[in-house]
Structure formats: C-alpha cells, structure tokens
Amino acid sequence: MFGRLFHLGVDALIISAFLAGIRRSTGLTPALSQVPNKDIRQLLRSYLEVGEYAFDFAVVVFGRSSSFERKH
C-alpha cells in the first residue's frame, strides 16, 4: 500500500516537472483560469509550483555533474 502511494507520488512529481519544462522551453502552461473551483485551481497552482521546484533542483544537480554539459 505504502509502495503504491509512493510510486503515485513520484509519478505526479515527474509529470509536474515535465509540465514545468514545457513551460520553460515553450511558454505553454495549463489554462488554470478555466478551472471553475478556486480551491481546485489553487491546488493545481501549488502542484505546478512543486514541479518548478523539482525542475530547478534537477537542473542544479545535472549542472554540477561531470556527465552533463551545457550547449548553447
């Protein structure tokens, strides 16, 4: 049970970080203004912010690694 919840949480984090990457590279973002319930809208906004944090963290970790290099 705990393993399944952990797996779903990690999957949700990966999807959120993926959406953060899309926003960073293309400017496209989910249309939260179309969500009628303001509590759900705030929950989704928080979910996307967690993805931004995870994306930033991954960029820092990969940037410090010798296995990755920046190409401009």
PDB file of N, CA, C and O in Angstrom, chain B, residues numbered from 101:
ATOM      1  N   MET B 101       0.828  -1.194   0.000  1.00  0.00           N
ATOM      2  CA  MET B 101       0.000   0.000   0.000  1.00  0.00           C
ATOM      3  C   MET B 101       0.875   1.262   0.000  1.00  0.00           C
ATOM      4  O   MET B 101       0.683   2.168  -0.812  1.00  0.00           O
ATOM      5  N   PHE B 102       1.845   1.300   0.935  1.00  0.00           N
ATOM      6  CA  PHE B 102       2.721   2.462   1.007  1.00  0.00           C
ATOM      7  C   PHE B 102       3.560   2.597  -0.259  1.00  0.00           C
ATOM      8  O   PHE B 102       3.788   3.707  -0.741  1.00  0.00           O
ATOM      9  N   GLY B 103       4.015   1.479  -0.790  1.00  0.00           N
ATOM     10  CA  GLY B 103       4.808   1.498  -2.016  1.00  0.00           C
ATOM     11  C   GLY B 103       4.031   2.049  -3.193  1.00  0.00           C
ATOM     12  O   GLY B 103       4.575   2.791  -4.011  1.00  0.00           O
ATOM     13  N   ARG B 104       2.770   1.693  -3.281  1.00  0.00           N
ATOM     14  CA  ARG B 104       1.933   2.191  -4.373  1.00  0.00           C
ATOM     15  C   ARG B 104       1.702   3.699  -4.245  1.00  0.00           C
ATOM     16  O   ARG B 104       1.750   4.422  -5.241  1.00  0.00           O
ATOM     17  N   LEU B 105       1.451   4.170  -3.026  1.00  0.00           N
ATOM     18  CA  LEU B 105       1.269   5.614  -2.804  1.00  0.00           C
ATOM     19  C   LEU B 105       2.549   6.379  -3.136  1.00  0.00           C
ATOM     20  O   LEU B 105       2.505   7.444  -3.751  1.00  0.00           O
ATOM     21  N   PHE B 106       3.679   5.827  -2.726  1.00  0.00           N
ATOM     22  CA  PHE B 106       4.959   6.460  -3.039  1.00  0.00           C
ATOM     23  C   PHE B 106       5.159   6.522  -4.551  1.00  0.00           C
ATOM     24  O   PHE B 106       5.583   7.549  -5.081  1.00  0.00           O
ATOM     25  N   HIS B 107       4.861   5.447  -5.232  1.00  0.00           N
ATOM     26  CA  HIS B 107       5.003   5.387  -6.689  1.00  0.00           C
ATOM     27  C   HIS B 107       4.110   6.430  -7.362  1.00  0.00           C
ATOM     28  O   HIS B 107       4.555   7.124  -8.277  1.00  0.00           O
ATOM     29  N   LEU B 108       2.871   6.545  -6.924  1.00  0.00           N
ATOM     30  CA  LEU B 108       1.964   7.545  -7.493  1.00  0.00           C
ATOM     31  C   LEU B 108       2.456   8.962  -7.219  1.00  0.00           C
ATOM     32  O   LEU B 108       2.333   9.841  -8.072  1.00  0.00           O
ATOM     33  N   GLY B 109       3.014   9.183  -6.031  1.00  0.00           N
ATOM     34  CA  GLY B 109       3.565  10.498  -5.707  1.00  0.00           C
ATOM     35  C   GLY B 109       4.744  10.859  -6.592  1.00  0.00           C
ATOM     36  O   GLY B 109       4.855  11.994  -7.055  1.00  0.00           O
ATOM     37  N   VAL B 110       5.623   9.895  -6.826  1.00  0.00           N
ATOM     38  CA  VAL B 110       6.770  10.134  -7.700  1.00  0.00           C
ATOM     39  C   VAL B 110       6.296  10.376  -9.130  1.00  0.00           C
ATOM     40  O   VAL B 110       6.819  11.255  -9.815  1.00  0.00           O
ATOM     41  N   ASP B 111       5.324   9.616  -9.579  1.00  0.00           N
ATOM     42  CA  ASP B 111       4.772   9.834 -10.924  1.00  0.00           C
ATOM     43  C   ASP B 111       4.181  11.238 -11.056  1.00  0.00           C
ATOM     44  O   ASP B 111       4.389  11.915 -12.064  1.00  0.00           O
ATOM     45  N   ALA B 112       3.445  11.669 -10.032  1.00  0.00           N
ATOM     46  CA  ALA B 112       2.852  13.011 -10.056  1.00  0.00           C
ATOM     47  C   ALA B 112       3.945  14.076 -10.097  1.00  0.00           C
ATOM     48  O   ALA B 112       3.802  15.082 -10.791  1.00  0.00           O
ATOM     49  N   LEU B 113       5.033  13.864  -9.363  1.00  0.00           N
ATOM     50  CA  LEU B 113       6.142  14.812  -9.359  1.00  0.00           C
ATOM     51  C   LEU B 113       6.810  14.873 -10.730  1.00  0.00           C
ATOM     52  O   LEU B 113       7.154  15.955 -11.206  1.00  0.00           O
ATOM     53  N   ILE B 114       6.993  13.721 -11.364  1.00  0.00           N
ATOM     54  CA  ILE B 114       7.609  13.687 -12.694  1.00  0.00           C
ATOM     55  C   ILE B 114       6.740  14.411 -13.715  1.00  0.00           C
ATOM     56  O   ILE B 114       7.255  15.151 -14.553  1.00  0.00           O
ATOM     57  N   ILE B 115       5.440  14.205 -13.651  1.00  0.00           N
ATOM     58  CA  ILE B 115       4.531  14.891 -14.581  1.00  0.00           C
ATOM     59  C   ILE B 115       4.567  16.394 -14.352  1.00  0.00           C
ATOM     60  O   ILE B 115       4.578  17.172 -15.307  1.00  0.00           O
ATOM     61  N   SER B 116       4.585  16.802 -13.099  1.00  0.00           N
ATOM     62  CA  SER B 116       4.635  18.226 -12.776  1.00  0.00           C
ATOM     63  C   SER B 116       5.945  18.855 -13.259  1.00  0.00           C
ATOM     64  O   SER B 116       5.940  19.964 -13.793  1.00  0.00           O
ATOM     65  N   ALA B 117       7.064  18.152 -13.074  1.00  0.00           N
ATOM     66  CA  ALA B 117       8.353  18.656 -13.557  1.00  0.00           C
ATOM     67  C   ALA B 117       8.377  18.703 -15.085  1.00  0.00           C
ATOM     68  O   ALA B 117       8.953  19.620 -15.670  1.00  0.00           O
ATOM     69  N   PHE B 118       7.756  17.725 -15.724  1.00  0.00           N
ATOM     70  CA  PHE B 118       7.642  17.727 -17.183  1.00  0.00           C
ATOM     71  C   PHE B 118       6.878  18.963 -17.663  1.00  0.00           C
ATOM     72  O   PHE B 118       7.284  19.616 -18.624  1.00  0.00           O
ATOM     73  N   LEU B 119       5.778  19.274 -16.993  1.00  0.00           N
ATOM     74  CA  LEU B 119       4.998  20.460 -17.356  1.00  0.00           C
ATOM     75  C   LEU B 119       5.803  21.740 -17.114  1.00  0.00           C
ATOM     76  O   LEU B 119       5.672  22.706 -17.866  1.00  0.00           O
ATOM     77  N   ALA B 120       6.633  21.748 -16.067  1.00  0.00           N
ATOM     78  CA  ALA B 120       7.495  22.902 -15.811  1.00  0.00           C
ATOM     79  C   ALA B 120       8.512  23.064 -16.935  1.00  0.00           C
ATOM     80  O   ALA B 120       8.798  24.184 -17.359  1.00  0.00           O
ATOM     81  N   GLY B 121       9.055  21.959 -17.415  1.00  0.00           N
ATOM     82  CA  GLY B 121       9.994  22.020 -18.528  1.00  0.00           C
ATOM     83  C   GLY B 121       9.355  22.532 -19.805  1.00  0.00           C
ATOM     84  O   GLY B 121       9.966  23.295 -20.553  1.00  0.00           O
ATOM     85  N   ILE B 122       8.133  22.115 -20.049  1.00  0.00           N
ATOM     86  CA  ILE B 122       7.408  22.614 -21.226  1.00  0.00           C
ATOM     87  C   ILE B 122       7.169  24.119 -21.092  1.00  0.00           C
ATOM     88  O   ILE B 122       7.319  24.868 -22.058  1.00  0.00           O
ATOM     89  N   ARG B 123       6.802  24.544 -19.905  1.00  0.00           N
ATOM     90  CA  ARG B 123       6.569  25.976 -19.689  1.00  0.00           C
ATOM     91  C   ARG B 123       7.855  26.768 -19.906  1.00  0.00           C
ATOM     92  O   ARG B 123       7.835  27.843 -20.505  1.00  0.00           O
ATOM     93  N   ARG B 124       8.958  26.238 -19.424  1.00  0.00           N
ATOM     94  CA  ARG B 124      10.237  26.952 -19.565  1.00  0.00           C
ATOM     95  C   ARG B 124      10.693  27.018 -21.015  1.00  0.00           C
ATOM     96  O   ARG B 124      11.218  28.041 -21.454  1.00  0.00           O
ATOM     97  N   SER B 125      10.499  25.944 -21.758  1.00  0.00           N
ATOM     98  CA  SER B 125      11.038  25.920 -23.115  1.00  0.00           C
ATOM     99  C   SER B 125      10.091  26.504 -24.160  1.00  0.00           C
ATOM    100  O   SER B 125      10.552  26.990 -25.193  1.00  0.00           O
ATOM    101  N   THR B 126       8.779  26.470 -23.919  1.00  0.00           N
ATOM    102  CA  THR B 126       7.842  26.951 -24.937  1.00  0.00           C
ATOM    103  C   THR B 126       6.937  28.082 -24.467  1.00  0.00           C
ATOM    104  O   THR B 126       6.374  28.805 -25.289  1.00  0.00           O
ATOM    105  N   GLY B 127       6.791  28.243 -23.160  1.00  0.00           N
ATOM    106  CA  GLY B 127       5.873  29.247 -22.638  1.00  0.00           C
ATOM    107  C   GLY B 127       4.454  28.732 -22.489  1.00  0.00           C
ATOM    108  O   GLY B 127       3.585  29.450 -21.994  1.00  0.00           O
ATOM    109  N   LEU B 128       4.206  27.501 -22.909  1.00  0.00           N
ATOM    110  CA  LEU B 128       2.868  26.919 -22.787  1.00  0.00           C
ATOM    111  C   LEU B 128       2.635  26.443 -21.355  1.00  0.00           C
ATOM    112  O   LEU B 128       3.514  25.841 -20.740  1.00  0.00           O
ATOM    113  N   THR B 129       1.455  26.717 -20.841  1.00  0.00           N
ATOM    114  CA  THR B 129       1.120  26.313 -19.483  1.00  0.00           C
ATOM    115  C   THR B 129      -0.358  25.937 -19.433  1.00  0.00           C
ATOM    116  O   THR B 129      -1.145  26.435 -20.238  1.00  0.00           O
ATOM    117  N   PRO B 130      -0.745  25.068 -18.504  1.00  0.00           N
ATOM    118  CA  PRO B 130      -2.167  24.725 -18.396  1.00  0.00           C
ATOM    119  C   PRO B 130      -3.012  25.974 -18.109  1.00  0.00           C
ATOM    120  O   PRO B 130      -2.586  26.863 -17.371  1.00  0.00           O
ATOM    121  N   ALA B 131      -4.195  26.030 -18.694  1.00  0.00           N
ATOM    122  CA  ALA B 131      -5.098  27.182 -18.531  1.00  0.00           C
ATOM    123  C   ALA B 131      -5.867  27.030 -17.224  1.00  0.00           C
ATOM    124  O   ALA B 131      -7.011  26.575 -17.217  1.00  0.00           O
ATOM    125  N   LEU B 132      -5.238  27.412 -16.126  1.00  0.00           N
ATOM    126  CA  LEU B 132      -5.876  27.276 -14.816  1.00  0.00           C
ATOM    127  C   LEU B 132      -7.058  28.221 -14.655  1.00  0.00           C
ATOM    128  O   LEU B 132      -7.925  27.988 -13.813  1.00  0.00           O
ATOM    129  N   SER B 133      -7.104  29.271 -15.443  1.00  0.00           N
ATOM    130  CA  SER B 133      -8.232  30.209 -15.347  1.00  0.00           C
ATOM    131  C   SER B 133      -9.546  29.560 -15.775  1.00  0.00           C
ATOM    132  O   SER B 133     -10.618  30.081 -15.466  1.00  0.00           O
ATOM    133  N   GLN B 134      -9.479  28.441 -16.475  1.00  0.00           N
ATOM    134  CA  GLN B 134     -10.687  27.751 -16.908  1.00  0.00           C
ATOM    135  C   GLN B 134     -11.235  26.789 -15.861  1.00  0.00           C
ATOM    136  O   GLN B 134     -12.313  26.222 -16.038  1.00  0.00           O
ATOM    137  N   VAL B 135     -10.492  26.604 -14.766  1.00  0.00           N
ATOM    138  CA  VAL B 135     -10.963  25.741 -13.681  1.00  0.00           C
ATOM    139  C   VAL B 135     -11.948  26.548 -12.847  1.00  0.00           C
ATOM    140  O   VAL B 135     -11.566  27.566 -12.270  1.00  0.00           O
ATOM    141  N   PRO B 136     -13.210  26.119 -12.767  1.00  0.00           N
ATOM    142  CA  PRO B 136     -14.233  26.940 -12.111  1.00  0.00           C
ATOM    143  C   PRO B 136     -14.081  27.037 -10.585  1.00  0.00           C
ATOM    144  O   PRO B 136     -14.411  28.069 -10.001  1.00  0.00           O
ATOM    145  N   ASN B 137     -13.594  25.992  -9.946  1.00  0.00           N
ATOM    146  CA  ASN B 137     -13.485  25.987  -8.490  1.00  0.00           C
ATOM    147  C   ASN B 137     -12.154  26.606  -8.078  1.00  0.00           C
ATOM    148  O   ASN B 137     -11.095  26.127  -8.484  1.00  0.00           O
ATOM    149  N   LYS B 138     -12.201  27.667  -7.274  1.00  0.00           N
ATOM    150  CA  LYS B 138     -10.959  28.367  -6.922  1.00  0.00           C
ATOM    151  C   LYS B 138     -10.061  27.537  -6.013  1.00  0.00           C
ATOM    152  O   LYS B 138      -8.841  27.700  -6.046  1.00  0.00           O
ATOM    153  N   ASP B 139     -10.638  26.647  -5.199  1.00  0.00           N
ATOM    154  CA  ASP B 139      -9.815  25.796  -4.340  1.00  0.00           C
ATOM    155  C   ASP B 139      -9.039  24.773  -5.176  1.00  0.00           C
ATOM    156  O   ASP B 139      -7.859  24.531  -4.924  1.00  0.00           O
ATOM    157  N   ILE B 140      -9.694  24.183  -6.156  1.00  0.00           N
ATOM    158  CA  ILE B 140      -9.025  23.240  -7.062  1.00  0.00           C
ATOM    159  C   ILE B 140      -7.971  23.980  -7.880  1.00  0.00           C
ATOM    160  O   ILE B 140      -6.876  23.464  -8.106  1.00  0.00           O
ATOM    161  N   ARG B 141      -8.302  25.178  -8.318  1.00  0.00           N
ATOM    162  CA  ARG B 141      -7.361  25.986  -9.091  1.00  0.00           C
ATOM    163  C   ARG B 141      -6.092  26.269  -8.266  1.00  0.00           C
ATOM    164  O   ARG B 141      -4.978  26.186  -8.785  1.00  0.00           O
ATOM    165  N   GLN B 142      -6.272  26.603  -6.978  1.00  0.00           N
ATOM    166  CA  GLN B 142      -5.121  26.848  -6.113  1.00  0.00           C
ATOM    167  C   GLN B 142      -4.325  25.571  -5.881  1.00  0.00           C
ATOM    168  O   GLN B 142      -3.096  25.611  -5.830  1.00  0.00           O
ATOM    169  N   LEU B 143      -5.000  24.452  -5.742  1.00  0.00           N
ATOM    170  CA  LEU B 143      -4.324  23.168  -5.577  1.00  0.00           C
ATOM    171  C   LEU B 143      -3.478  22.847  -6.814  1.00  0.00           C
ATOM    172  O   LEU B 143      -2.335  22.407  -6.688  1.00  0.00           O
ATOM    173  N   LEU B 144      -4.034  23.064  -7.992  1.00  0.00           N
ATOM    174  CA  LEU B 144      -3.294  22.827  -9.230  1.00  0.00           C
ATOM    175  C   LEU B 144      -2.109  23.778  -9.353  1.00  0.00           C
ATOM    176  O   LEU B 144      -1.038  23.382  -9.813  1.00  0.00           O
ATOM    177  N   ARG B 145      -2.298  25.033  -8.943  1.00  0.00           N
ATOM    178  CA  ARG B 145      -1.208  26.012  -8.981  1.00  0.00           C
ATOM    179  C   ARG B 145      -0.058  25.553  -8.067  1.00  0.00           C
ATOM    180  O   ARG B 145       1.113  25.640  -8.438  1.00  0.00           O
ATOM    181  N   SER B 146      -0.409  25.066  -6.878  1.00  0.00           N
ATOM    182  CA  SER B 146       0.608  24.563  -5.944  1.00  0.00           C
ATOM    183  C   SER B 146       1.309  23.338  -6.517  1.00  0.00           C
ATOM    184  O   SER B 146       2.524  23.192  -6.388  1.00  0.00           O
ATOM    185  N   TYR B 147       0.539  22.462  -7.148  1.00  0.00           N
ATOM    186  CA  TYR B 147       1.098  21.264  -7.781  1.00  0.00           C
ATOM    187  C   TYR B 147       2.116  21.656  -8.848  1.00  0.00           C
ATOM    188  O   TYR B 147       3.183  21.050  -8.936  1.00  0.00           O
ATOM    189  N   LEU B 148       1.797  22.660  -9.656  1.00  0.00           N
ATOM    190  CA  LEU B 148       2.714  23.104 -10.698  1.00  0.00           C
ATOM    191  C   LEU B 148       3.947  23.781 -10.103  1.00  0.00           C
ATOM    192  O   LEU B 148       5.036  23.685 -10.668  1.00  0.00           O
ATOM    193  N   GLU B 149       3.789  24.459  -8.977  1.00  0.00           N
ATOM    194  CA  GLU B 149       4.940  25.082  -8.310  1.00  0.00           C
ATOM    195  C   GLU B 149       5.907  24.024  -7.783  1.00  0.00           C
ATOM    196  O   GLU B 149       7.121  24.227  -7.814  1.00  0.00           O
ATOM    197  N   VAL B 150       5.383  22.906  -7.302  1.00  0.00           N
ATOM    198  CA  VAL B 150       6.245  21.805  -6.861  1.00  0.00           C
ATOM    199  C   VAL B 150       7.048  21.280  -8.050  1.00  0.00           C
ATOM    200  O   VAL B 150       8.223  20.945  -7.908  1.00  0.00           O
ATOM    201  N   GLY B 151       6.422  21.211  -9.208  1.00  0.00           N
ATOM    202  CA  GLY B 151       7.130  20.796 -10.420  1.00  0.00           C
ATOM    203  C   GLY B 151       8.228  21.773 -10.804  1.00  0.00           C
ATOM    204  O   GLY B 151       9.295  21.361 -11.259  1.00  0.00           O
ATOM    205  N   GLU B 152       7.975  23.069 -10.624  1.00  0.00           N
ATOM    206  CA  GLU B 152       9.003  24.082 -10.891  1.00  0.00           C
ATOM    207  C   GLU B 152      10.201  23.875  -9.968  1.00  0.00           C
ATOM    208  O   GLU B 152      11.352  23.951 -10.398  1.00  0.00           O
ATOM    209  N   TYR B 153       9.914  23.614  -8.695  1.00  0.00           N
ATOM    210  CA  TYR B 153      10.984  23.371  -7.729  1.00  0.00           C
ATOM    211  C   TYR B 153      11.779  22.122  -8.111  1.00  0.00           C
ATOM    212  O   TYR B 153      13.010  22.135  -8.074  1.00  0.00           O
ATOM    213  N   ALA B 154      11.090  21.061  -8.472  1.00  0.00           N
ATOM    214  CA  ALA B 154      11.762  19.816  -8.857  1.00  0.00           C
ATOM    215  C   ALA B 154      12.598  20.019 -10.120  1.00  0.00           C
ATOM    216  O   ALA B 154      13.704  19.490 -10.227  1.00  0.00           O
ATOM    217  N   PHE B 155      12.075  20.777 -11.064  1.00  0.00           N
ATOM    218  CA  PHE B 155      12.802  21.059 -12.300  1.00  0.00           C
ATOM    219  C   PHE B 155      14.068  21.855 -11.995  1.00  0.00           C
ATOM    220  O   PHE B 155      15.143  21.528 -12.498  1.00  0.00           O
ATOM    221  N   ASP B 156      13.944  22.903 -11.168  1.00  0.00           N
ATOM    222  CA  ASP B 156      15.109  23.706 -10.789  1.00  0.00           C
ATOM    223  C   ASP B 156      16.151  22.862 -10.066  1.00  0.00           C
ATOM    224  O   ASP B 156      17.349  22.997 -10.315  1.00  0.00           O
ATOM    225  N   PHE B 157      15.689  21.989  -9.167  1.00  0.00           N
ATOM    226  CA  PHE B 157      16.593  21.120  -8.431  1.00  0.00           C
ATOM    227  C   PHE B 157      17.347  20.189  -9.383  1.00  0.00           C
ATOM    228  O   PHE B 157      18.554  19.996  -9.242  1.00  0.00           O
ATOM    229  N   ALA B 158      16.634  19.618 -10.346  1.00  0.00           N
ATOM    230  CA  ALA B 158      17.256  18.716 -11.318  1.00  0.00           C
ATOM    231  C   ALA B 158      18.285  19.461 -12.164  1.00  0.00           C
ATOM    232  O   ALA B 158      19.345  18.913 -12.467  1.00  0.00           O
ATOM    233  N   VAL B 159      17.989  20.692 -12.547  1.00  0.00           N
ATOM    234  CA  VAL B 159      18.936  21.474 -13.347  1.00  0.00           C
ATOM    235  C   VAL B 159      20.216  21.728 -12.555  1.00  0.00           C
ATOM    236  O   VAL B 159      21.314  21.640 -13.103  1.00  0.00           O
ATOM    237  N   VAL B 160      20.078  22.041 -11.275  1.00  0.00           N
ATOM    238  CA  VAL B 160      21.267  22.268 -10.444  1.00  0.00           C
ATOM    239  C   VAL B 160      22.077  20.989 -10.303  1.00  0.00           C
ATOM    240  O   VAL B 160      23.299  21.012 -10.451  1.00  0.00           O
ATOM    241  N   VAL B 161      21.417  19.882 -10.021  1.00  0.00           N
ATOM    242  CA  VAL B 161      22.128  18.610  -9.848  1.00  0.00           C
ATOM    243  C   VAL B 161      22.827  18.210 -11.150  1.00  0.00           C
ATOM    244  O   VAL B 161      23.997  17.829 -11.131  1.00  0.00           O
ATOM    245  N   PHE B 162      22.131  18.294 -12.260  1.00  0.00           N
ATOM    246  CA  PHE B 162      22.733  17.921 -13.538  1.00  0.00           C
ATOM    247  C   PHE B 162      23.838  18.896 -13.931  1.00  0.00           C
ATOM    248  O   PHE B 162      24.837  18.496 -14.530  1.00  0.00           O
ATOM    249  N   GLY B 163      23.661  20.171 -13.596  1.00  0.00           N
ATOM    250  CA  GLY B 163      24.674  21.172 -13.915  1.00  0.00           C
ATOM    251  C   GLY B 163      25.975  20.949 -13.176  1.00  0.00           C
ATOM    252  O   GLY B 163      27.043  21.294 -13.684  1.00  0.00           O
ATOM    253  N   ARG B 164      25.906  20.380 -11.992  1.00  0.00           N
ATOM    254  CA  ARG B 164      27.111  20.099 -11.206  1.00  0.00           C
ATOM    255  C   ARG B 164      27.760  18.772 -11.584  1.00  0.00           C
ATOM    256  O   ARG B 164      28.894  18.502 -11.188  1.00  0.00           O
ATOM    257  N   SER B 165      27.067  17.964 -12.328  1.00  0.00           N
ATOM    258  CA  SER B 165      27.570  16.645 -12.694  1.00  0.00           C
ATOM    259  C   SER B 165      28.533  16.757 -13.873  1.00  0.00           C
ATOM    260  O   SER B 165      28.340  17.565 -14.781  1.00  0.00           O
ATOM    261  N   SER B 166      29.566  15.933 -13.836  1.00  0.00           N
ATOM    262  CA  SER B 166      30.503  15.901 -14.963  1.00  0.00           C
ATOM    263  C   SER B 166      29.936  15.110 -16.142  1.00  0.00           C
ATOM    264  O   SER B 166      30.518  15.109 -17.227  1.00  0.00           O
ATOM    265  N   SER B 167      28.808  14.442 -15.931  1.00  0.00           N
ATOM    266  CA  SER B 167      28.202  13.647 -17.006  1.00  0.00           C
ATOM    267  C   SER B 167      27.368  14.480 -17.965  1.00  0.00           C
ATOM    268  O   SER B 167      26.948  13.992 -19.014  1.00  0.00           O
ATOM    269  N   PHE B 168      27.126  15.742 -17.606  1.00  0.00           N
ATOM    270  CA  PHE B 168      26.309  16.621 -18.434  1.00  0.00           C
ATOM    271  C   PHE B 168      27.120  17.876 -18.773  1.00  0.00           C
ATOM    272  O   PHE B 168      27.970  18.315 -17.998  1.00  0.00           O
ATOM    273  N   GLU B 169      26.835  18.437 -19.946  1.00  0.00           N
ATOM    274  CA  GLU B 169      27.488  19.692 -20.346  1.00  0.00           C
ATOM    275  C   GLU B 169      26.462  20.601 -20.991  1.00  0.00           C
ATOM    276  O   GLU B 169      25.479  20.149 -21.579  1.00  0.00           O
ATOM    277  N   ARG B 170      26.717  21.897 -20.866  1.00  0.00           N
ATOM    278  CA  ARG B 170      25.805  22.883 -21.470  1.00  0.00           C
ATOM    279  C   ARG B 170      26.224  23.149 -22.911  1.00  0.00           C
ATOM    280  O   ARG B 170      27.402  23.344 -23.210  1.00  0.00           O
ATOM    281  N   LYS B 171      25.242  23.153 -23.784  1.00  0.00           N
ATOM    282  CA  LYS B 171      25.478  23.506 -25.181  1.00  0.00           C
ATOM    283  C   LYS B 171      24.580  24.682 -25.508  1.00  0.00           C
ATOM    284  O   LYS B 171      23.376  24.655 -25.256  1.00  0.00           O
ATOM    285  N   HIS B 172      25.183  25.708 -26.069  1.00  0.00           N
ATOM    286  CA  HIS B 172      24.420  26.938 -26.364  1.00  0.00           C
ATOM    287  C   HIS B 172      24.165  27.075 -27.819  1.00  0.00           C
ATOM    288  O   HIS B 172      23.540  28.045 -28.248  1.00  0.00           O
TER     289      HIS B 172
END
